[in-house]
Amino acid sequence: MESVGAAVIGAGVLGLACARALAQRGIETVILERNDRFGSETSSRNSEVIHAGLYYPSASLKATLCVAGRRQLYDFCRTHGVGHRRCGKLIVATSTAQQARLLALQQQGQANGVDDLRWLSAAEARALEPELACTAALLSPSTGIIDSHGLMLALLGDAERAGAWLVLRSPLHGGLIESGAILLDSGGAESLRFRATRVINAAGPWAPAVAASLAGFPAAWLPAAHFAKGNYYALAARAPFSRLIYPLPEAAGLGVHLTLDLAGQARFGPDVEWLPAASPGQPVEAFDYRVDPGRCDAFVAEIRRYWPGLPAGALLPAYAGVRPKIGDQSEPAADFLIQGPAQHGIAGLVNLFGIESPGLTACLAIADRVAAELELG
Protein backbone atom coordinates (compact mmCIF):
# COMPACT_ATOMS: atom_id res chain seq x y z
CA MET A 1 0.00 0.00 0.00
CA GLU A 2 1.23 3.48 -0.91
CA SER A 3 2.31 5.86 1.84
CA VAL A 4 2.84 9.60 1.69
CA GLY A 5 4.18 12.19 4.07
CA ALA A 6 0.99 14.24 4.10
CA ALA A 7 -2.54 14.32 2.74
CA VAL A 8 -4.56 17.53 2.56
CA ILE A 9 -8.32 17.09 2.38
CA GLY A 10 -9.82 19.91 0.32
CA ALA A 11 -8.31 22.07 -2.43
CA GLY A 12 -9.73 25.42 -1.43
CA VAL A 13 -7.51 28.34 -0.56
CA LEU A 14 -6.71 26.88 2.89
CA GLY A 15 -5.93 23.40 1.60
CA LEU A 16 -3.70 24.77 -1.15
CA ALA A 17 -1.87 27.09 1.26
CA CYS A 18 -1.30 24.19 3.68
CA ALA A 19 -0.13 21.87 0.88
CA ARG A 20 2.32 24.55 -0.26
CA ALA A 21 3.66 24.97 3.28
CA LEU A 22 4.17 21.23 3.73
CA ALA A 23 5.66 20.58 0.29
CA GLN A 24 8.09 23.48 0.66
CA ARG A 25 9.29 21.86 3.87
CA GLY A 26 10.21 18.73 1.90
CA ILE A 27 7.16 16.62 2.75
CA GLU A 28 5.62 14.48 0.01
CA THR A 29 2.07 15.85 -0.15
CA VAL A 30 -1.12 14.81 -1.93
CA ILE A 31 -4.20 17.05 -2.11
CA LEU A 32 -7.58 15.31 -2.30
CA GLU A 33 -10.45 17.29 -3.84
CA ARG A 34 -13.93 15.87 -4.35
CA ASN A 35 -14.86 18.29 -7.17
CA ASP A 36 -13.51 18.41 -10.70
CA ARG A 37 -11.56 21.61 -10.04
CA PHE A 38 -9.94 23.32 -7.09
CA GLY A 39 -11.53 26.10 -5.07
CA SER A 40 -15.01 25.71 -6.52
CA GLU A 41 -16.97 26.23 -3.30
CA THR A 42 -16.29 28.46 -0.27
CA SER A 43 -13.05 29.84 -1.70
CA SER A 44 -14.71 31.12 -4.86
CA ARG A 45 -18.01 32.21 -3.28
CA ASN A 46 -17.00 35.15 -1.12
CA SER A 47 -16.30 38.89 -1.34
CA GLU A 48 -12.63 38.49 -2.38
CA VAL A 49 -11.63 41.07 0.24
CA ILE A 50 -8.24 41.32 1.94
CA HIS A 51 -9.30 42.27 5.46
CA ALA A 52 -7.27 44.53 7.74
CA GLY A 53 -8.16 42.67 10.96
CA LEU A 54 -10.24 45.13 12.96
CA TYR A 55 -13.42 43.19 13.71
CA TYR A 56 -12.20 40.34 15.90
CA PRO A 57 -11.54 40.04 19.66
CA SER A 58 -7.96 40.83 20.62
CA ALA A 59 -5.69 37.78 20.87
CA SER A 60 -8.21 35.61 19.01
CA LEU A 61 -6.95 33.48 16.14
CA LYS A 62 -9.09 35.52 13.77
CA ALA A 63 -7.38 38.73 14.87
CA THR A 64 -3.79 37.52 15.05
CA LEU A 65 -3.87 35.41 11.89
CA CYS A 66 -5.75 38.04 9.89
CA VAL A 67 -3.27 40.82 10.72
CA ALA A 68 -0.25 38.58 10.07
CA GLY A 69 -1.85 36.93 7.05
CA ARG A 70 -2.81 40.25 5.45
CA ARG A 71 0.83 41.36 5.42
CA GLN A 72 1.95 37.99 4.04
CA LEU A 73 -0.78 38.02 1.41
CA TYR A 74 0.10 41.43 0.01
CA ASP A 75 3.75 40.34 -0.25
CA PHE A 76 2.72 37.06 -1.90
CA CYS A 77 0.56 38.87 -4.45
CA ARG A 78 3.43 41.19 -5.37
CA THR A 79 5.98 38.41 -5.77
CA HIS A 80 3.64 36.03 -7.62
CA GLY A 81 1.82 38.47 -9.89
CA VAL A 82 -1.59 37.84 -8.32
CA GLY A 83 -4.13 40.51 -9.20
CA HIS A 84 -5.01 42.68 -6.22
CA ARG A 85 -5.59 46.30 -5.25
CA ARG A 86 -5.21 48.02 -1.89
CA CYS A 87 -8.31 50.16 -2.45
CA GLY A 88 -9.28 50.79 1.18
CA LYS A 89 -12.74 50.73 2.69
CA LEU A 90 -15.08 52.90 4.67
CA ILE A 91 -17.05 51.48 7.59
CA VAL A 92 -19.97 53.82 8.10
CA ALA A 93 -22.31 54.94 10.85
CA THR A 94 -25.62 55.91 9.33
CA SER A 95 -26.99 57.53 12.50
CA THR A 96 -25.49 59.33 15.46
CA ALA A 97 -26.63 56.43 17.63
CA GLN A 98 -24.20 54.15 15.74
CA GLN A 99 -21.14 56.32 16.28
CA ALA A 100 -20.31 54.81 19.66
CA ARG A 101 -20.19 51.37 18.02
CA LEU A 102 -17.99 52.75 15.25
CA LEU A 103 -15.59 54.20 17.84
CA ALA A 104 -15.51 50.85 19.64
CA LEU A 105 -14.66 49.19 16.33
CA GLN A 106 -11.78 51.63 15.80
CA GLN A 107 -10.46 50.86 19.29
CA GLN A 108 -10.78 47.11 18.65
CA GLY A 109 -8.83 47.43 15.42
CA GLN A 110 -6.08 49.42 17.11
CA ALA A 111 -5.85 46.81 19.87
CA ASN A 112 -5.42 44.17 17.16
CA GLY A 113 -2.49 46.02 15.60
CA VAL A 114 -4.32 47.74 12.75
CA ASP A 115 -2.44 51.00 13.06
CA ASP A 116 -3.66 53.01 10.07
CA LEU A 117 -7.35 53.48 10.85
CA ARG A 118 -8.66 57.03 10.50
CA TRP A 119 -11.87 58.54 11.85
CA LEU A 120 -13.73 60.68 9.31
CA SER A 121 -16.52 63.17 9.78
CA ALA A 122 -19.49 62.92 7.44
CA ALA A 123 -18.05 65.76 5.34
CA GLU A 124 -14.62 64.10 5.13
CA ALA A 125 -16.20 60.81 4.10
CA ARG A 126 -18.30 62.47 1.39
CA ALA A 127 -15.19 64.24 0.11
CA LEU A 128 -13.83 60.77 -0.66
CA GLU A 129 -17.13 59.21 -1.79
CA PRO A 130 -19.69 61.92 -2.74
CA GLU A 131 -22.62 59.45 -3.05
CA LEU A 132 -22.16 58.17 0.49
CA ALA A 133 -24.67 58.90 3.27
CA CYS A 134 -23.30 58.67 6.82
CA THR A 135 -22.84 60.58 10.05
CA ALA A 136 -19.23 59.38 10.44
CA ALA A 137 -16.94 56.78 8.93
CA LEU A 138 -13.82 54.79 9.65
CA LEU A 139 -11.25 54.63 6.86
CA SER A 140 -9.26 51.39 6.63
CA PRO A 141 -6.50 51.97 4.06
CA SER A 142 -5.08 48.43 4.45
CA THR A 143 -8.23 46.74 3.15
CA GLY A 144 -8.02 45.50 -0.41
CA ILE A 145 -9.44 43.17 -3.04
CA ILE A 146 -7.90 40.13 -4.67
CA ASP A 147 -8.37 37.73 -7.57
CA SER A 148 -9.10 34.62 -5.51
CA HIS A 149 -8.72 32.27 -8.50
CA GLY A 150 -5.35 33.79 -9.30
CA LEU A 151 -4.32 33.37 -5.68
CA MET A 152 -5.24 29.69 -5.68
CA LEU A 153 -3.43 29.13 -9.00
CA ALA A 154 -0.29 30.66 -7.51
CA LEU A 155 -0.54 28.59 -4.31
CA LEU A 156 -1.06 25.40 -6.31
CA GLY A 157 1.83 26.28 -8.62
CA ASP A 158 4.19 26.70 -5.66
CA ALA A 159 2.95 23.45 -4.11
CA GLU A 160 3.38 21.47 -7.32
CA ARG A 161 6.86 22.89 -7.95
CA ALA A 162 7.77 21.65 -4.48
CA GLY A 163 6.50 18.16 -5.34
CA ALA A 164 2.85 18.13 -4.22
CA TRP A 165 0.17 16.77 -6.48
CA LEU A 166 -3.54 17.44 -6.76
CA VAL A 167 -6.02 14.58 -7.21
CA LEU A 168 -9.44 15.78 -8.42
CA ARG A 169 -12.79 13.94 -8.26
CA SER A 170 -11.51 12.11 -5.19
CA PRO A 171 -13.91 12.47 -2.26
CA LEU A 172 -12.78 11.05 1.06
CA HIS A 173 -14.93 8.04 1.98
CA GLY A 174 -13.40 7.52 5.37
CA GLY A 175 -10.26 6.53 7.19
CA LEU A 176 -8.74 4.62 10.05
CA ILE A 177 -6.41 6.12 12.63
CA GLU A 178 -3.47 3.77 13.10
CA SER A 179 -0.28 4.01 15.12
CA GLY A 180 1.91 6.59 13.39
CA ALA A 181 -0.30 7.06 10.31
CA ILE A 182 -3.87 7.45 9.06
CA LEU A 183 -5.28 5.07 6.46
CA LEU A 184 -7.44 6.96 3.97
CA ASP A 185 -10.06 5.62 1.54
CA SER A 186 -10.67 8.02 -1.31
CA GLY A 187 -11.38 8.16 -5.01
CA GLY A 188 -14.28 8.53 -7.39
CA ALA A 189 -14.45 6.26 -10.43
CA GLU A 190 -11.20 4.65 -9.28
CA SER A 191 -10.51 3.93 -5.62
CA LEU A 192 -7.46 5.37 -3.91
CA ARG A 193 -6.31 3.81 -0.64
CA PHE A 194 -3.12 4.93 1.07
CA ARG A 195 -1.51 5.85 4.37
CA ALA A 196 -0.48 9.35 5.32
CA THR A 197 1.79 10.27 8.20
CA ARG A 198 0.09 13.68 8.41
CA VAL A 199 -3.46 14.66 7.48
CA ILE A 200 -4.73 18.23 7.18
CA ASN A 201 -8.52 18.42 7.24
CA ALA A 202 -9.24 21.56 5.20
CA ALA A 203 -12.67 20.50 4.00
CA GLY A 204 -14.46 23.74 4.89
CA PRO A 205 -18.14 23.13 5.70
CA TRP A 206 -17.48 19.37 5.55
CA ALA A 207 -14.53 19.41 7.98
CA PRO A 208 -16.56 18.06 10.96
CA ALA A 209 -17.93 15.24 8.78
CA VAL A 210 -14.43 14.42 7.51
CA ALA A 211 -13.10 14.18 11.07
CA ALA A 212 -16.07 12.01 12.07
CA SER A 213 -15.33 9.64 9.17
CA LEU A 214 -11.90 8.79 10.61
CA ALA A 215 -12.40 5.68 12.72
CA GLY A 216 -10.74 6.20 16.07
CA PHE A 217 -11.19 9.96 16.22
CA PRO A 218 -12.61 10.89 19.64
CA ALA A 219 -16.21 12.07 19.25
CA ALA A 220 -15.81 14.53 22.12
CA TRP A 221 -13.57 16.67 19.90
CA LEU A 222 -16.10 16.99 17.08
CA PRO A 223 -17.73 20.43 16.89
CA ALA A 224 -21.27 20.87 15.66
CA ALA A 225 -21.52 21.98 12.04
CA HIS A 226 -23.64 25.06 11.29
CA PHE A 227 -24.09 26.81 7.96
CA ALA A 228 -24.93 30.41 7.16
CA LYS A 229 -25.67 31.07 3.51
CA GLY A 230 -24.67 34.47 2.17
CA ASN A 231 -26.37 35.80 -0.94
CA TYR A 232 -24.85 38.38 -3.28
CA TYR A 233 -26.43 40.79 -5.75
CA ALA A 234 -24.59 42.53 -8.60
CA LEU A 235 -25.13 46.12 -9.65
CA ALA A 236 -26.40 46.46 -13.21
CA ALA A 237 -24.46 49.72 -13.71
CA ARG A 238 -21.07 51.02 -12.68
CA ALA A 239 -20.93 52.08 -9.02
CA PRO A 240 -19.95 55.64 -8.12
CA PHE A 241 -17.52 54.38 -5.46
CA SER A 242 -13.79 53.70 -5.59
CA ARG A 243 -13.58 52.13 -2.13
CA LEU A 244 -15.43 49.33 -0.41
CA ILE A 245 -18.37 50.48 1.73
CA TYR A 246 -19.31 48.53 4.85
CA PRO A 247 -22.09 49.11 7.39
CA LEU A 248 -21.41 48.22 11.00
CA PRO A 249 -21.15 44.44 11.49
CA GLU A 250 -24.17 42.35 12.45
CA ALA A 251 -24.49 39.20 14.55
CA ALA A 252 -23.32 36.57 12.04
CA GLY A 253 -21.50 38.63 9.44
CA LEU A 254 -20.25 42.02 8.35
CA GLY A 255 -23.54 43.29 6.96
CA VAL A 256 -24.66 43.88 3.38
CA HIS A 257 -21.62 45.71 2.10
CA LEU A 258 -20.52 47.06 -1.25
CA THR A 259 -17.43 45.45 -2.69
CA LEU A 260 -15.69 45.85 -6.03
CA ASP A 261 -13.90 43.36 -8.21
CA LEU A 262 -10.67 44.23 -10.01
CA ALA A 263 -12.65 45.33 -13.07
CA GLY A 264 -14.64 47.82 -10.98
CA GLN A 265 -17.90 45.84 -11.00
CA ALA A 266 -19.87 46.33 -7.76
CA ARG A 267 -21.64 43.63 -5.81
CA PHE A 268 -23.55 43.68 -2.56
CA GLY A 269 -23.67 41.09 0.18
CA PRO A 270 -23.55 38.78 1.82
CA ASP A 271 -26.69 38.66 3.91
CA VAL A 272 -27.18 35.92 6.50
CA GLU A 273 -29.52 33.00 5.80
CA TRP A 274 -29.14 30.23 8.36
CA LEU A 275 -29.41 26.72 6.95
CA PRO A 276 -30.32 23.55 8.86
CA ALA A 277 -27.48 22.35 11.08
CA ALA A 278 -25.83 18.97 10.63
CA SER A 279 -25.25 16.60 13.51
CA PRO A 280 -21.67 15.30 13.90
CA GLY A 281 -20.96 12.66 11.28
CA GLN A 282 -23.99 13.55 9.17
CA PRO A 283 -22.90 13.89 5.52
CA VAL A 284 -23.60 17.16 3.76
CA GLU A 285 -23.64 16.39 0.06
CA ALA A 286 -24.31 19.80 -1.49
CA PHE A 287 -25.75 23.24 -0.87
CA ASP A 288 -28.33 25.08 -2.94
CA TYR A 289 -26.33 28.06 -4.16
CA ARG A 290 -29.21 29.71 -6.02
CA VAL A 291 -30.03 33.28 -4.99
CA ASP A 292 -33.69 33.86 -4.19
CA PRO A 293 -34.80 37.00 -6.12
CA GLY A 294 -37.29 37.62 -3.31
CA ARG A 295 -34.44 38.71 -1.02
CA CYS A 296 -33.80 41.77 -3.20
CA ASP A 297 -36.13 44.15 -1.32
CA ALA A 298 -34.24 43.57 1.93
CA PHE A 299 -30.95 44.25 0.15
CA VAL A 300 -32.26 47.51 -1.29
CA ALA A 301 -33.40 48.70 2.15
CA GLU A 302 -29.99 47.97 3.69
CA ILE A 303 -27.98 49.51 0.85
CA ARG A 304 -30.01 52.72 0.78
CA ARG A 305 -29.00 53.42 4.37
CA TYR A 306 -25.53 54.32 3.07
CA TRP A 307 -26.28 54.86 -0.64
CA PRO A 308 -29.66 56.58 -0.99
CA GLY A 309 -29.04 57.03 -4.71
CA LEU A 310 -29.21 53.32 -5.51
CA PRO A 311 -31.35 53.25 -8.69
CA ALA A 312 -34.58 51.26 -8.67
CA GLY A 313 -34.25 47.87 -10.33
CA ALA A 314 -30.44 48.03 -10.37
CA LEU A 315 -29.74 44.80 -8.47
CA LEU A 316 -29.39 41.41 -10.14
CA PRO A 317 -29.03 38.04 -8.34
CA ALA A 318 -25.35 37.08 -8.60
CA TYR A 319 -24.13 34.13 -6.50
CA ALA A 320 -24.13 32.71 -3.00
CA GLY A 321 -21.69 31.09 -0.62
CA VAL A 322 -21.93 29.22 2.67
CA ARG A 323 -19.98 30.14 5.79
CA PRO A 324 -18.73 27.09 7.71
CA LYS A 325 -19.66 27.85 11.32
CA ILE A 326 -19.18 25.93 14.55
CA GLY A 327 -21.67 28.01 16.55
CA ASP A 328 -25.34 28.63 15.88
CA GLN A 329 -27.27 31.86 15.55
CA SER A 330 -27.92 32.06 19.31
CA GLU A 331 -24.18 32.19 20.13
CA PRO A 332 -21.49 34.84 19.67
CA ALA A 333 -19.36 34.31 16.56
CA ALA A 334 -16.87 31.54 17.25
CA ASP A 335 -13.15 31.88 16.73
CA PHE A 336 -11.23 29.74 14.24
CA LEU A 337 -10.63 26.25 15.63
CA ILE A 338 -7.26 24.88 14.55
CA GLN A 339 -7.22 21.54 16.31
CA GLY A 340 -3.95 19.62 16.38
CA PRO A 341 -2.38 16.70 18.21
CA ALA A 342 -1.95 18.76 21.39
CA GLN A 343 -5.75 18.97 21.63
CA HIS A 344 -7.20 15.69 20.34
CA GLY A 345 -4.16 13.44 20.85
CA ILE A 346 -3.98 12.03 17.30
CA ALA A 347 -0.42 12.29 15.96
CA GLY A 348 -0.14 14.05 12.60
CA LEU A 349 -3.77 15.22 12.33
CA VAL A 350 -4.81 18.87 12.13
CA ASN A 351 -8.46 19.84 11.73
CA LEU A 352 -9.44 23.28 10.44
CA PHE A 353 -12.92 23.91 11.82
CA GLY A 354 -15.08 26.99 11.39
CA ILE A 355 -12.66 28.80 9.07
CA GLU A 356 -14.93 31.47 7.67
CA SER A 357 -13.99 35.11 7.03
CA PRO A 358 -11.19 36.22 7.32
CA GLY A 359 -9.91 32.79 6.26
CA LEU A 360 -8.87 33.86 2.77
CA THR A 361 -6.89 36.82 4.13
CA ALA A 362 -5.27 34.62 6.77
CA CYS A 363 -4.57 31.59 4.55
CA LEU A 364 -0.76 31.87 4.60
CA ALA A 365 -0.66 32.54 8.35
CA ILE A 366 -3.03 29.60 8.93
CA ALA A 367 -0.72 27.36 6.89
CA ASP A 368 2.22 28.41 9.07
CA ARG A 369 0.13 27.69 12.17
CA VAL A 370 -0.66 24.20 10.83
CA ALA A 371 3.04 23.56 10.27
CA ALA A 372 3.69 24.65 13.85
CA GLU A 373 0.97 22.31 15.15
CA LEU A 374 2.87 19.50 13.37
CA GLU A 375 6.17 20.75 14.86
CA LEU A 376 7.59 21.41 11.40
CA GLY A 377 8.92 24.90 12.16
HELIX and SHEET records of a PDB file:
HELIX    1   1 VAL A   13  ALA A   23  1                                  11    
HELIX    2   2 THR A   42  SER A   44  5                                   3    
HELIX    3   3 LEU A   61  HIS A   80  1                                  20    
HELIX    4   4 THR A   96  GLN A   98  5                                   3    
HELIX    5   5 GLN A   99  ALA A  111  1                                  13    
HELIX    6   6 ALA A  122  LEU A  128  1                                   7    
HELIX    7   7 SER A  148  ARG A  161  1                                  14    
HELIX    8   8 GLY A  204  TRP A  206  5                                   3    
HELIX    9   9 ALA A  207  ALA A  212  1                                   6    
HELIX   10  10 ALA A  219  TRP A  221  5                                   3    
HELIX   11  11 PRO A  293  ARG A  295  5                                   3    
HELIX   12  12 CYS A  296  TYR A  306  1                                  11    
HELIX   13  13 PRO A  341  HIS A  344  1                                   4    
HELIX   14  14 CYS A  363  GLU A  373  1                                  11    
SHEET    1   A 7 TRP A 165  VAL A 167  0                                        
SHEET    2   A 7 THR A  29  LEU A  32  1                                        
SHEET    3   A 7 GLU A   2  ILE A   9  1                                        
SHEET    4   A 7 SER A 191  ASN A 201  1                                        
SHEET    5   A 7 ALA A 181  GLY A 187 -1                                        
SHEET    6   A 7 LEU A 172  GLU A 178 -1                                        
SHEET    7   A 7 LEU A 214  ALA A 215  1                                        
SHEET    1   B 6 TRP A 165  VAL A 167  0                                        
SHEET    2   B 6 THR A  29  LEU A  32  1                                        
SHEET    3   B 6 GLU A   2  ILE A   9  1                                        
SHEET    4   B 6 SER A 191  ASN A 201  1                                        
SHEET    5   B 6 LEU A 349  PHE A 353  1                                        
SHEET    6   B 6 LEU A 337  GLN A 339 -1                                        
SHEET    1   C 3 VAL A  49  ILE A  50  0                                        
SHEET    2   C 3 GLY A 144  ILE A 146 -1                                        
SHEET    3   C 3 HIS A  84  ARG A  85 -1                                        
SHEET    1   D 4 ARG A 118  SER A 121  0                                        
SHEET    2   D 4 ALA A 136  SER A 140 -1                                        
SHEET    3   D 4 LYS A  89  ALA A  93 -1                                        
SHEET    4   D 4 LEU A 244  TYR A 246  1                                        
SHEET    1   E 4 HIS A 257  LEU A 260  0                                        
SHEET    2   E 4 ALA A 266  GLY A 269 -1                                        
SHEET    3   E 4 ALA A 225  LEU A 235 -1                                        
SHEET    4   E 4 GLU A 273  ALA A 278 -1                                        
SHEET    1   F 4 HIS A 257  LEU A 260  0                                        
SHEET    2   F 4 ALA A 266  GLY A 269 -1                                        
SHEET    3   F 4 ALA A 225  LEU A 235 -1                                        
SHEET    4   F 4 LEU A 315  LYS A 325 -1                                        
END                                                                             
